[in-house]
Amino acid sequence: MSVLRVGNASGFYGDRFSALREMLTGGPLDVLTGDYLAELTMLILGRDRLKNPDAGYARTFLRQLEECLGLAHERGVKIVTNAGGLNPAGLADAVRALADRLGIPVRVAHVEGDDLTAAHPGTLAAHAYLGGFGIAACLRAGADVVVTGRVTDAALVTGPAAAHFGWEPTEYDRLAGAVVAGHLLECGTQATGGNYAFFRDGDVRRPGFPLAELHTDGTSVLTKHDGTGGFVDVGTVTAQLLYETGGARYAGPDVTARLDTVRLTQDGPDRVRVEGVRGEAPPPTLKVGLNRLGGFRNEVAFVLTGLDVEAKAALVRDQMEPALGKVSDVRWDLTRTDRPDAATEETASALLRLVVRDADQDVVGRALSGAAIELALASYPGFHVLAPPGKGAPYGVFEAAHVPRDTVDHVAVLHDGRRVPVPAARDTAALRAVPEPPLPEPLTPGPVRRAPLGLVAGARSGDKGGDANVGVWARTDDAWRWLAHELTTDRFRELIPEARDLTVTRHPLPNLRALNFVVEGILGEGVAAQARFDPQAKALGEWLRARHLDIPEALL
């Protein structure tokens, strides 16, 4: 059968508004997807739904569609999106109303069954991660637009691929290939040079959004529309492949994809071939994202300028102590951004950050902010803060749970209103660790130089609940021979002191010349809790690349 061209026009809720139009006008497409959901987004939508039961979906998608629905219809492009969030039926109805108002004859279907909030008391939103076969059922029945709630990001691609090629649920290798393609597309321009360690290799001022050319055997080519910005090479694809993953087994509701089997080759300018992906039966349970309100938080950043920074920090901590007695969680962080004999006041200053959290808004609210502001004329010399603290804002907590597949009613609601149950996977396999693969021969010993790791390795990092992953890859075979033996978990902890007392697991992926590190608990209760300076660990990999170690001169 023909190649299926699947594009992406959104990597998160708030991504480039014009991307939908750019992808529809930039070149040929069969399906255009949009990923609007993340762990934090589900919490935001949950709070929206508290205020208005008819809310709970990504409103920007509807505004984008108002500009582009006619264009997609004219060009025969199917649209598949998880913008339905907590209310896919509501968004589907809104799309139908929009189409009627615009006079565009499109068939709109949606997928539901992911909402398990009623079964998890105390949560604001509890949603199972569904697979792609509900989407496939909608498309096979003739839908032009398919709206989902919480499906896996890759399901936005596996569903159209299964529908187009007629794949059965047990064709694991083909499905795994589509999962990898979907994972590469899901974060939009991260696959085309955005947020890329070696961004100076091309012009990334306005990278184009990616697309994948999928084939019936599950292989694909990752590319972008001609003439758009950014670039696609083995490095940009490797970086995205490692993003927010763990070990060699990448589990999903349709299939467990083996990331250690992926092979990437440059297939021409801005084209990377993705092949060799093996798949296995999916696990017997479905992941459920649990979002709840954890309480209230407040913060203030004291600016400490010039001399005696440590003593100034100690003084303000002592002065604030009486106001913090009732607070359940108090965190102080002194960030030494100051330099001696600095040429500017900003570079002569350090930041002392106070973050407080408690179930009672009053405890972290006005009493705390009042105590901080009252020090304005009574504390260290040069007292000021970056911004006055507020009254305290709610924060969220994300947890992952797992439920048996047969407890989730996955349903495709077709464009004509028929409800089609999507059966759970017939065969499943419990996840187990992959044996450690053989490592390459180490480099012959020779002269070394103290230098940043980033001169010879790229990295990309991200969050999964309270954990973070850091994928590190080498650009040459010799650099891989050195990296595989040098960057052990002990060396990682040495370079990232925050991880010294945490569980760190290393997953070698020789086909990608890569190591993937999972750091458990470094993000506390997840991004919505904002327990860390970089709450989503987006720059953890860049910090690692900036650390110095002894690197063979032959690699530099």
C-alpha positions in Angstrom: 0.0 0.0 0.0 1.0 3.6 -0.4 3.2 5.6 2.0 1.2 7.3 4.8 2.5 10.8 5.4 1.7 11.8 9.0 2.6 15.3 10.2 2.6 17.0 13.6 1.3 20.5 14.4 1.6 20.7 18.2 3.9 19.4 20.8 2.1 20.9 23.8 -0.8 23.1 24.8 0.4 26.5 23.8 2.7 25.5 20.9 3.0 27.7 17.7 -0.5 28.7 16.7 0.3 29.0 13.0 1.7 25.4 12.8 -1.6 23.9 11.7 -1.8 26.1 8.7 2.0 25.8 8.0 1.7 22.0 7.9 -1.4 22.0 5.7 0.1 24.4 3.2 3.7 23.3 3.3 3.5 20.1 1.4 1.5 16.8 0.9 0.0 15.1 4.0 -2.4 12.4 4.7 -2.9 12.9 8.4 -2.1 15.8 10.7 -1.8 15.2 14.4 -1.6 17.5 17.4 -0.4 16.6 20.9 -1.8 19.0 23.5 -1.5 16.9 26.6 1.1 16.6 29.3 1.0 15.7 33.0 0.8 19.4 33.9 -1.8 20.1 31.2 -4.1 17.5 32.7 -4.0 19.4 36.0 -4.7 22.7 34.3 -7.6 21.3 32.4 -8.9 19.7 35.6 -9.0 23.1 37.3 -10.8 24.5 34.2 -13.4 21.8 34.5 -14.0 22.7 38.2 -15.0 26.2 37.1 -17.0 25.0 34.1 -18.2 21.4 33.6 -18.3 22.0 29.8 -14.6 22.9 29.7 -11.7 20.6 30.0 -10.4 20.6 26.4 -7.7 22.6 24.7 -9.5 25.7 23.5 -6.7 26.9 21.2 -7.2 23.9 19.0 -10.7 25.0 18.2 -9.4 28.5 17.3 -6.8 26.9 15.0 -9.4 24.8 13.4 -11.6 27.8 12.6 -8.8 29.0 10.3 -7.8 25.6 8.8 -10.8 23.2 8.8 -11.7 24.2 5.3 -8.2 23.9 4.1 -7.8 20.3 5.6 -11.1 19.3 4.0 -10.1 20.6 0.5 -6.8 18.8 0.7 -8.2 15.5 2.1 -6.1 15.6 5.3 -7.4 13.8 8.3 -6.9 15.5 11.7 -6.2 13.4 14.8 -5.7 15.1 18.1 -5.7 14.5 21.9 -6.9 18.1 22.4 -10.1 16.7 23.9 -8.2 16.4 27.2 -10.8 15.7 29.9 -13.8 16.3 27.7 -13.3 14.7 24.2 -17.1 14.5 23.6 -17.4 18.2 24.4 -14.7 19.2 21.9 -16.1 16.9 19.2 -19.5 18.6 19.6 -17.7 22.0 19.4 -15.9 20.9 16.2 -19.3 19.8 14.7 -20.8 23.2 15.6 -17.9 25.0 14.0 -18.1 22.9 10.9 -21.8 23.6 10.6 -21.3 27.3 11.0 -18.5 27.3 8.4 -20.5 25.1 6.0 -17.8 22.4 5.8 -19.1 18.8 5.6 -16.7 17.0 7.9 -17.3 13.8 9.9 -16.2 14.1 13.5 -15.6 11.2 15.8 -14.1 10.8 19.3 -12.6 8.3 21.6 -13.5 8.0 25.3 -13.1 5.6 28.2 -9.9 7.0 29.6 -11.6 8.9 32.4 -11.2 7.0 35.7 -11.6 9.9 38.0 -14.7 8.5 39.7 -12.7 5.4 40.6 -10.0 7.4 42.3 -11.5 9.6 45.0 -9.5 12.7 45.9 -8.1 13.2 42.5 -8.8 16.1 40.2 -8.3 14.0 37.1 -7.4 10.3 36.8 -7.0 9.1 33.2 -5.8 5.9 31.6 -3.4 6.0 28.7 -5.3 4.4 25.8 -3.8 3.1 22.6 -4.4 3.8 19.0 -7.1 1.2 18.0 -10.0 3.5 19.0 -8.6 6.1 16.7 -8.2 3.4 14.0 -11.9 2.4 14.4 -13.0 6.0 13.9 -10.9 6.5 10.8 -12.0 3.2 9.3 -15.6 4.3 9.6 -14.9 7.4 7.6 -14.1 10.1 10.2 -12.3 13.2 9.0 -11.5 14.6 12.5 -10.8 12.3 15.5 -10.7 13.8 18.9 -9.3 11.9 21.9 -8.7 12.4 25.6 -5.7 10.8 27.3 -4.2 8.5 24.8 -0.4 7.8 24.6 1.3 10.4 22.5 2.4 7.7 20.0 -1.2 6.5 19.6 -1.9 9.6 17.5 0.3 7.8 14.9 -0.3 4.1 15.6 -4.1 4.6 15.1 -3.9 6.2 11.6 -1.2 3.7 10.6 -3.3 0.7 11.8 -6.3 2.0 9.9 -4.4 2.8 6.7 -2.4 -0.4 6.5 -5.0 -2.7 8.0 -2.7 -3.9 10.8 -4.0 -6.3 13.4 -3.3 -5.9 17.1 -0.8 -8.7 17.1 1.5 -7.2 14.4 3.9 -6.1 17.0 6.9 -5.2 14.9 4.8 -3.0 12.6 3.1 -1.3 15.6 6.4 -0.8 17.3 7.7 1.0 14.3 4.7 3.3 14.3 5.2 3.9 18.1 8.7 5.0 17.5 7.6 7.3 14.6 4.9 8.7 16.9 7.3 9.3 19.7 9.6 11.1 17.3 6.7 13.3 16.1 5.0 14.0 19.4 7.1 16.9 20.6 7.0 18.8 17.3 10.1 20.8 16.5 12.3 18.9 19.0 12.8 16.5 16.1 13.8 19.2 13.6 16.5 21.1 15.6 14.5 22.6 18.4 16.1 22.3 21.9 19.0 20.4 20.3 22.4 20.1 21.9 24.2 20.9 18.7 21.8 23.6 17.5 24.6 25.5 15.8 24.7 22.8 13.1 21.9 24.5 11.3 19.5 27.4 11.3 17.0 26.7 14.1 15.5 30.2 14.4 12.1 28.9 13.3 12.3 25.1 12.8 9.6 23.5 10.7 7.3 20.9 12.2 8.1 17.2 11.5 6.4 14.6 9.5 6.9 10.8 9.1 6.5 8.8 5.9 5.3 5.4 7.2 5.4 2.2 5.3 3.3 -1.0 5.7 6.2 -2.9 7.3 6.5 -0.3 10.1 9.6 1.4 8.8 9.5 5.2 8.4 11.4 8.2 7.3 11.4 11.2 9.6 11.5 14.5 7.6 9.9 17.9 7.3 8.3 20.0 4.6 10.7 21.4 2.0 11.8 25.0 2.6 10.9 25.1 6.3 13.5 25.9 9.0 15.5 23.7 11.2 17.1 20.4 10.1 16.6 16.7 10.5 19.6 14.4 10.9 20.5 11.3 12.9 21.4 13.5 15.9 18.1 15.4 16.1 16.2 12.1 15.7 18.4 10.4 18.3 17.8 13.2 20.8 14.1 13.0 20.5 14.1 9.2 20.6 15.8 9.4 24.0 13.5 12.0 25.3 11.4 11.0 28.3 12.1 7.3 27.9 13.6 4.7 30.2 15.0 1.3 29.4 15.2 -0.7 26.2 11.5 -1.7 26.5 9.2 1.2 25.8 5.9 0.0 27.0 2.5 1.2 25.6 -1.1 0.0 25.5 -0.7 -1.5 22.0 2.8 -2.8 22.0 6.1 -2.7 23.9 8.6 -1.3 21.5 12.3 -2.3 21.8 14.3 0.9 21.6 17.5 -1.2 21.6 16.6 -2.5 18.1 16.1 0.9 16.4 18.4 1.7 13.6 18.8 5.3 12.2 20.5 6.2 9.0 20.7 9.4 7.0 18.6 9.0 3.9 19.3 12.4 2.3 19.1 16.0 3.3 16.6 16.4 6.2 15.6 12.7 5.9 16.4 10.0 8.5 15.3 6.4 8.0 14.0 4.6 11.0 14.0 0.8 10.7 14.7 -2.5 12.5 12.2 -1.8 15.3 11.0 -5.0 17.1 7.9 -5.2 19.1 6.5 -7.4 21.9 3.1 -7.9 23.4 2.1 -5.0 25.6 2.0 -5.2 29.4 -1.1 -6.6 31.2 -2.0 -3.3 32.8 -2.6 0.3 31.6 -0.9 3.3 33.0 -3.1 5.8 34.8 -2.1 9.4 35.4 -3.4 10.7 38.8 -3.6 14.4 39.2 -4.6 16.0 42.6 -4.2 19.3 44.3 -1.4 19.0 46.8 -2.0 22.3 48.7 -0.7 25.8 48.3 2.8 27.2 47.7 4.4 30.6 47.9 7.9 31.8 47.2 10.2 34.8 47.4 13.7 35.3 46.0 15.9 37.6 48.1 18.7 39.3 46.2 22.0 39.3 48.0 24.6 41.7 46.5 28.3 42.2 47.0 30.2 41.1 50.1 29.2 38.7 52.9 26.7 36.8 50.9 26.7 33.8 53.3 26.2 36.0 56.3 23.4 38.0 54.6 21.6 34.7 53.8 22.0 33.5 57.4 20.5 36.8 58.7 17.4 36.8 56.6 16.8 33.1 57.4 17.0 33.9 61.1 14.6 36.8 60.6 12.1 34.7 58.6 12.1 31.8 61.0 9.3 32.9 63.3 6.9 33.2 60.3 7.7 29.7 59.1 6.9 27.8 62.3 3.5 26.5 61.1 4.6 25.7 57.5 4.8 22.0 56.7 7.4 22.3 53.9 10.1 24.9 53.9 12.9 25.0 51.4 15.8 27.4 51.1 18.2 27.5 48.2 21.2 29.8 47.9 22.3 30.2 44.3 25.7 31.8 44.0 25.4 33.7 40.7 27.6 36.4 42.1 31.2 37.1 40.9 34.0 38.9 42.7 34.8 42.4 41.5 31.8 42.2 39.2 31.3 44.8 36.4 27.5 44.9 36.9 25.3 44.9 39.9 23.4 41.8 38.6 26.6 39.7 38.3 27.6 40.9 41.8 24.4 39.3 43.2 23.3 35.9 44.5 19.7 34.7 44.9 18.3 33.2 48.1 15.1 31.4 47.2 12.5 30.5 49.8 9.7 28.1 48.7 7.0 27.1 51.2 4.1 24.6 50.8 1.2 23.8 53.1 -2.3 22.5 52.9 -3.6 25.8 54.4 -3.4 28.8 52.0 -3.3 31.2 54.9 -0.2 29.6 56.3 1.8 30.3 53.1 -0.1 33.4 52.1 -0.3 36.8 53.6 1.4 36.0 56.9 4.5 34.8 55.0 4.4 37.6 52.4 3.9 40.2 55.1 6.9 38.8 57.1 9.2 39.1 54.0 8.1 42.6 53.1 8.4 43.9 56.6 12.1 43.2 56.4 12.5 45.8 53.7 14.2 48.3 56.0 15.3 45.9 58.8 17.5 43.3 57.3 20.8 42.9 55.3 22.3 45.9 53.4 20.9 46.2 49.9 17.8 44.3 50.8 15.4 43.7 47.9 13.5 40.8 46.3 12.9 39.9 42.7 9.1 40.2 43.1 6.9 40.5 46.2 5.4 37.2 47.3 1.7 36.7 46.7 -1.2 35.2 48.7 -0.2 31.6 47.8 -1.2 29.6 44.8 -2.5 26.0 44.5 0.0 23.4 43.3 -0.6 19.9 41.9 0.8 16.5 42.4 1.1 13.8 39.7 1.3 10.1 40.4 1.3 7.1 38.1 -0.8 4.0 38.8 -1.6 0.9 36.8 -4.9 -0.9 36.4 -5.9 -4.1 34.7 -6.9 -3.6 31.0 -10.3 -5.1 31.4 -11.3 -2.4 33.9 -11.1 0.3 31.2 -13.9 0.7 28.7 -12.1 1.9 25.6 -14.8 3.2 23.2 -14.8 4.7 19.7 -17.7 7.0 19.2 -18.2 7.1 15.4 -19.3 10.2 13.5 -22.8 8.7 13.2 -23.1 8.3 16.9 -22.5 4.5 17.0 -20.4 3.4 20.0 -17.9 0.7 19.1 -16.1 -1.0 22.0 -12.3 -1.5 21.5 -11.3 -4.8 22.9 -8.4 -5.1 25.3 -5.2 -6.7 24.0 -5.6 -10.4 23.8 -2.0 -11.3 24.5 0.1 -9.5 27.1 3.6 -9.9 28.6 4.9 -8.5 31.9 7.8 -6.1 31.6 11.2 -7.4 32.5 14.6 -6.0 32.4 16.7 -6.5 29.2 20.0 -8.2 29.7 23.0 -5.8 29.7 24.2 -5.5 26.1 27.9 -6.0 25.3 29.8 -2.7 25.3 32.4 -1.7 22.6 36.1 -2.2 23.2 37.4 0.8 25.3 39.7 3.3 23.6 43.4 2.7 23.8 44.7 4.8 26.7 46.4 8.1 25.7 46.7 11.7 26.7 43.6 13.3 28.2 42.5 16.9 28.7 40.1 18.4 31.3 37.1 19.6 29.2 33.3 19.7 29.1 31.5 16.4 28.3 29.4 18.3 25.8 32.4 18.7 23.4 32.0 15.0 22.5 28.4 14.0 23.5 24.9 15.3 23.2 22.1 15.1 25.7 18.4 15.6 26.1 16.5 15.3 29.4 12.9 15.4 30.6 10.4 14.4 33.3 8.2 11.5 34.0 6.3 12.3 37.2 8.9 12.7 40.0 11.7 11.0 37.9 13.9 12.5 35.3 15.7 10.9 32.4 18.9 12.0 30.7 19.7 10.5 27.4 23.4 11.0 26.4 24.7 10.0 23.0 28.1 10.0 21.2 28.5 11.4 17.7 31.3 9.0 16.6 32.2 5.4 17.1 35.3 6.3 19.0 33.5 8.7 21.3 31.0 5.9 22.0 33.8 3.6 22.9 34.9 6.1 25.5 31.5 7.2 26.7 30.2 3.7 27.3 33.0 3.0 29.8 33.5 6.4 31.3 29.9 7.6 32.1 28.9 5.0 34.7 26.2 5.6 37.3 28.9 6.5 39.8 30.4 9.1 37.4 26.9 10.4 36.7 26.3 11.0 40.4 29.7 12.6 40.7 28.8 15.1 37.9 25.2 15.6 39.1 25.5 16.0 42.9 21.7 16.2 43.3 21.6 12.5 42.3 24.2 11.3 44.8 21.6 9.9 47.2 19.0 8.9 44.6 18.5 5.7 42.6 20.1 6.1 39.2 19.7 3.4 36.5 21.8 3.3 33.3 20.4 1.8 30.1 22.9 1.3 27.3 21.5 1.5 23.8 24.5 0.6 21.5 22.5 0.9 18.2 22.1 4.6 19.1 25.6 5.0 20.6 23.6 6.2 23.7 23.2 5.8 27.4 19.9 6.6 29.0 19.9 7.5 32.7 16.8 7.5 34.9 17.1 9.4 38.1 14.3 8.5 40.5 12.7 11.2 42.7 14.8 14.1 41.6 11.6 16.1 40.8 9.8 15.4 44.0 6.0 15.1 43.3 6.3 16.1 39.7 6.3 19.3 37.6 3.1 20.7 39.1 4.6 20.7 42.6 7.5 22.9 41.3 9.9 21.4 43.9 13.0 22.1 41.9 14.6 25.1 40.1 14.1 23.3 36.8 10.9 21.4 37.6 10.7 19.4 34.4 14.5 18.6 34.2 14.6 20.2 30.7 18.1 21.5 31.2 19.5 18.6 33.3 21.2 17.2 30.3 22.8 20.5 29.4 24.1 20.8 32.9 25.6 17.4 32.6 27.2 18.4 29.2 28.8 21.4 30.9 30.5 19.4 33.6 34.3 18.8 33.1 36.0 15.5 33.1 39.2 13.9 31.6 38.5 13.4 27.9 40.9 11.7 25.5 42.7 14.3 23.4 42.0 12.1 20.3 38.3 13.0 20.7 38.8 16.7 21.0 
